[in-house]
Amino acid sequence: MKRTALLCGAALAVSMICACGGTKLLTIAITTAPPSSLPVDGTSKIAATVTNDPSNEGVDWSCTPANLCGTFTPTHTASGSTAVYQAPSTTGSVTITAASTKDPTATATANVTINPIGTTL
């Protein structure tokens, strides 16, 4: 009797592990990165890919600091699709963030230095 109960308990534990083990971690990566520097008001194509998102909800774009951010067209893209980032009209450093729409805690970032026009690095 004890042996049967032990085997049933072990089989239940294995089936629970199998049911939970099929879930894969959602991840995001910037697949078309902006250059490390752009001139003020310069533009660059960017893209990010979300993996293990069966609902294909895509990517939301943002950047910091808010007062020196720039713009994204569009601000939401499908996984792997490009957006255009336009640098702000002032110099400084920004961090571009791609966040999964399904799980906004899954993010990828890229740093860009905004230089005066005519500056090359």
PESUL-V401382 format. One record per backbone hydrogen bond with DSSP energy under -1.0 kcal/mol. NH is the residue of the N-H (numbers start at 1). CO is the residue of the C=O. E is the energy in kcal/mol with one decimal. If there is no record, write none. Layout:
nh = {NH/NH}
co = {CO/CO}
e = {E/E}
//
This chain:
nh = {5/6/7/8/9/10/11/12/13/14/15/16/17/18/19/20/21/23/27/29/31/32/38/40/41/42/44/46/47/49/51/56/59/60/61/62/64/68/71/73/77/80/81/83/84/85/86/87/92/94/95/96/97/98/99/100/101/106/108/110/112/113/114/115/119}
co = {1/2/3/4/5/6/7/8/9/10/11/12/13/14/15/16/17/20/51/49/47/47/113/115/88/39/85/83/32/29/27/53/77/99/75/97/95/65/86/84/59/48/78/46/73/44/71/42/114/112/64/110/62/108/60/106/58/103/98/96/94/36/92/38/116}
e = {-2.2/-2.5/-2.5/-2.5/-2.4/-2.4/-2.5/-2.3/-2.2/-2.3/-2.3/-2.1/-2.2/-2.6/-2.2/-2.2/-3.0/-1.5/-1.7/-1.9/-1.4/-1.9/-2.4/-1.9/-2.2/-2.6/-1.9/-2.4/-1.7/-2.8/-2.7/-2.1/-3.2/-2.8/-3.0/-2.0/-1.8/-1.9/-2.2/-2.0/-2.3/-3.4/-2.3/-2.6/-2.1/-3.1/-2.7/-3.3/-2.0/-2.9/-2.6/-3.3/-3.3/-3.0/-2.6/-2.5/-2.3/-2.6/-2.0/-2.0/-2.7/-2.6/-4.2/-2.8/-1.9}
//
